[in-house]
C-alpha cells in the first residue's frame, strides 16, 4: 500500500480529533446563527471557524493540495490529478444549533483513483471513524467491520431528507422497511449515516436526496472499507454515486436496493 496514504490517514485523524474537541466544547443558539438556502439551513460561527482552522492546517502541511469546503466552497482551479480534500466542518448544523447531540465532522482526501482517505468524527461520542483505501475501517485505533446480517427484518436503516423535503419514492421506501419489519432513522448527518454502516452500528443507509462531496465521500469510504457494498440508482457502484447512494452489508444491500428502486422509472 502507498505509504503516503498512511501519512494522510494519520493527519486526517488528527484533524478530526482536534475539530471534534472544538465543536463538542462549543455552544451556540439560533440568535447567534444565520441561515442560507432556507430557514432550516443553519450556519453558525463555529461552522466557519472550524473550516478556516482546518483549511489553514491542511495548507500549512500540504500547500499544493486543493480544498473543497461546505462554507467557503470550491477553488476555481480544480486541475485533474491534484490531491483534493473535501471538508464539512459540522455535518448536522441544524442539530448543533438546537443542542441535539448528533453532529459530525467529515473530511476526505481524493486522488485520481477516487477517495483515498476518509474520517468522520462522532462529536458527542468522542470517537473518530476512519478508513484508508485498501487498508480497512477503524473506530479510533481499532479495526472494525460492517454488520454480518442477511435480511432486512430487525435491522436499523438510516436515510435523510432531500434538504428538508421528501425524495421521490420516499414514502414507498419507508413503507417497505416498516413492513420488513425494520426500523428507519432520520438523524440529520449523511456522514454519520454512512460511517455507521461501515463500523457495524447500522444495517444500511439509503441517501437519494441532495448532497455534496463533503457530505458523503468520507462516510462512503468508511462503509466500503468496513466491507459494505455501495449501490447507486442503477446498481452496484465502484465509486461514490452523486445522484443517490446506498451502503449496506453485502447480503442485505440488494434487498435494500430493491426496496429503494422498485418503482424507479
C-alpha positions in Angstrom: 0.0 0.0 0.0 1.2 3.5 -0.7 2.9 4.7 2.4 1.8 8.3 1.7 -1.9 7.2 2.3 -0.9 6.1 5.8 0.5 9.6 6.4 -2.6 11.3 5.0 -4.7 9.0 7.2 -2.9 9.8 10.4 -3.1 13.5 9.6 -6.8 13.4 8.8 -7.5 11.6 12.1 -5.5 14.2 14.0 -7.6 17.0 12.3 -10.8 15.2 13.0 -10.0 14.7 16.7 -9.0 18.4 17.0 -12.1 19.6 15.3 -14.3 17.3 17.3 -13.0 18.7 20.6 -13.6 22.2 19.4 -17.2 21.5 18.4 -18.0 19.5 21.5 -16.9 22.4 23.7 -18.9 25.0 21.7 -22.3 26.3 22.5 -24.5 28.3 20.1 -28.1 29.4 19.6 -30.4 30.5 16.8 -29.8 34.1 17.9 -26.1 33.8 17.2 -26.5 31.9 13.9 -27.9 32.6 10.5 -29.5 30.7 7.6 -28.5 30.1 4.0 -30.9 28.4 1.5 -33.9 28.3 3.8 -35.0 28.7 7.4 -33.7 25.2 8.3 -30.3 25.5 6.6 -28.3 26.9 9.5 -24.8 28.1 9.7 -23.0 29.1 12.9 -19.8 31.0 13.7 -18.4 27.6 14.6 -19.0 26.1 11.2 -16.9 28.9 9.6 -14.3 29.0 12.4 -13.7 25.2 12.2 -13.4 25.3 8.4 -11.0 28.2 8.5 -8.9 26.4 11.0 -8.8 23.1 9.2 -8.1 24.8 5.8 -5.1 26.6 7.4 -3.7 23.3 8.9 -4.0 21.5 5.6 -2.5 24.4 3.6 0.4 24.6 6.1 1.2 20.8 5.7 0.3 20.4 2.0 0.3 23.7 0.3 -0.2 22.2 -3.2 -3.4 20.4 -2.2 -6.9 21.6 -3.2 -9.6 22.1 -0.6 -13.4 21.9 -1.1 -15.4 23.0 1.8 -19.1 23.4 2.8 -18.7 27.0 4.0 -16.1 28.5 1.6 -16.7 26.5 -1.5 -14.5 25.0 -4.2 -11.4 26.6 -5.7 -11.5 27.9 -9.3 -8.6 25.7 -10.2 -9.5 22.0 -9.8 -6.9 20.6 -12.1 -7.2 16.9 -12.8 -4.7 14.9 -10.7 -4.3 17.3 -7.9 -5.0 15.9 -4.4 -8.2 17.3 -3.0 -9.7 17.5 0.5 -13.4 17.5 0.9 -14.4 19.1 4.2 -17.7 19.6 6.1 -16.8 21.3 9.4 -20.2 20.5 11.0 -22.5 18.0 9.4 -25.7 18.3 11.3 -25.7 22.1 11.9 -29.5 22.1 12.5 -28.9 19.6 15.4 -26.0 21.6 16.6 -27.9 24.9 16.8 -30.7 23.3 18.8 -28.4 21.3 21.1 -29.3 17.8 19.7 -26.2 15.6 20.2 -26.0 14.1 16.7 -23.3 16.1 14.9 -20.2 15.1 12.9 -17.0 16.5 11.3 -16.3 15.0 7.9 -13.1 15.1 5.9 -12.0 13.0 2.8 -8.9 13.1 0.6 -9.4 12.2 -3.1 -6.8 11.4 -5.7 -7.1 10.5 -9.4 -8.2 7.0 -8.4 -11.1 8.2 -6.1 -11.5 8.7 -2.4 -8.3 7.6 -0.7 -8.8 8.6 3.0 -11.9 9.4 5.0 -12.6 10.4 8.6 -15.9 11.1 10.3 -15.8 12.4 13.9 -18.8 11.4 16.0 -18.5 14.6 18.0 -20.6 13.8 21.1 -19.5 10.2 21.4 -15.9 11.3 21.2 -15.0 8.8 18.5 -13.3 9.1 15.1 -14.4 6.7 12.4 -11.9 6.4 9.6 -10.8 4.4 6.5 -7.9 4.2 4.2 -8.4 2.8 0.7 -7.3 -0.8 0.7 -6.5 -0.6 4.4 -9.8 -1.1 6.2 -12.1 0.9 8.5 -11.4 1.9 12.1 -13.0 3.3 15.3 -10.1 5.3 16.7 -7.3 2.7 16.6 -9.4 -0.4 16.4 -10.1 -2.2 13.1 -13.8 -2.8 12.6 -16.2 -4.2 10.0 -19.8 -3.9 8.9 -22.5 -6.0 10.5 -23.0 -9.6 9.5 -26.7 -9.7 8.6 -28.6 -11.3 5.9 -32.1 -9.8 6.0 -33.9 -6.5 6.5 -36.1 -7.7 9.3 -35.0 -6.4 12.7 -32.4 -4.1 11.3 -32.0 -0.3 11.6 -31.6 1.7 8.4 -30.7 5.3 8.0 -32.0 7.7 5.4 -32.1 11.5 5.2 -34.4 14.2 3.7 -33.5 15.9 0.5 -32.8 19.3 2.1 -35.9 19.3 4.3 -38.1 17.7 1.7 -39.1 14.1 0.8 -37.1 12.5 -2.0 -39.1 10.8 -4.9 -40.4 7.4 -3.7 -39.5 8.0 -0.1 -43.0 7.1 1.2 -42.9 3.8 -0.6 -39.4 3.0 0.5 -40.3 3.7 4.2 -43.3 1.5 3.9 -41.3 -1.4 2.7 -38.8 -1.0 5.5 -41.6 -0.9 8.1 -43.2 -4.0 6.5 -39.9 -5.9 6.8 -40.3 -5.2 9.8 -37.3 -3.0 10.4 -36.5 0.5 11.7 -35.8 3.7 9.9 -33.9 6.6 11.4 -33.5 10.2 10.0 -30.9 11.8 12.2 -29.5 14.7 10.3 -26.0 13.7 9.2 -25.2 12.0 5.9 -21.6 11.4 7.0 -22.6 9.6 10.2 -25.3 7.6 8.4 -22.8 6.1 6.0 -19.9 5.7 8.5 -22.1 3.8 11.0 -22.7 1.2 8.3 -19.0 0.6 7.9 -18.3 0.3 11.6 -21.2 -2.2 12.2 -23.6 0.0 14.1 -26.3 0.3 11.3 -27.5 -2.3 8.8 -27.7 0.1 5.9 -28.2 3.6 4.7 -30.1 5.0 1.7 -29.4 8.6 0.7 -31.2 9.6 -2.5 -31.5 13.3 -1.7 -29.3 16.3 -2.4 -25.8 16.3 -1.1 -22.2 17.3 -1.9 -18.9 15.5 -2.0 -18.1 16.7 1.5 -21.3 15.1 2.9 -20.6 11.6 1.6 -17.0 11.0 0.4 -15.6 10.1 3.9 -18.6 8.1 5.0 -18.8 6.1 1.8 -15.2 5.1 2.0 -15.6 4.0 5.7 -18.6 1.9 4.7 -16.8 0.3 1.8 -13.6 -0.4 3.7 -15.7 -1.9 6.5 -17.0 -4.5 4.0 -20.2 -2.8 2.9 -21.4 -2.8 -0.7 -22.1 0.6 -2.4 -25.1 0.9 -4.8 -26.3 3.8 -6.9 -29.7 4.0 -8.6 -28.5 1.7 -11.4 -26.9 -0.9 -9.3 -23.5 -1.7 -7.6 -21.1 1.2 -7.9 -17.3 1.2 -7.5 -17.2 4.9 -6.8 -19.3 7.4 -4.9 -22.5 7.9 -6.9 -23.7 11.5 -6.6 -27.3 11.1 -7.5 -28.2 8.7 -4.7 -26.1 6.3 -2.7 -26.8 3.1 -0.7 -24.4 1.4 1.7 -25.2 -1.9 3.4 -23.6 -5.3 4.2 -23.3 -7.5 1.1 -26.2 -9.8 1.7 -28.6 -7.0 2.7 -27.5 -4.5 0.1 -29.5 -6.0 -2.8 -32.6 -6.3 -0.7 -32.3 -2.7 0.4 -31.6 -1.5 -3.1 -34.8 -3.3 -4.3 -36.8 -1.5 -1.5 -35.4 1.8 -2.8 -35.6 1.4 -6.5 -38.5 -1.0 -7.2 -40.7 1.8 -8.5 -38.0 4.0 -10.1 -38.6 4.6 -13.8 
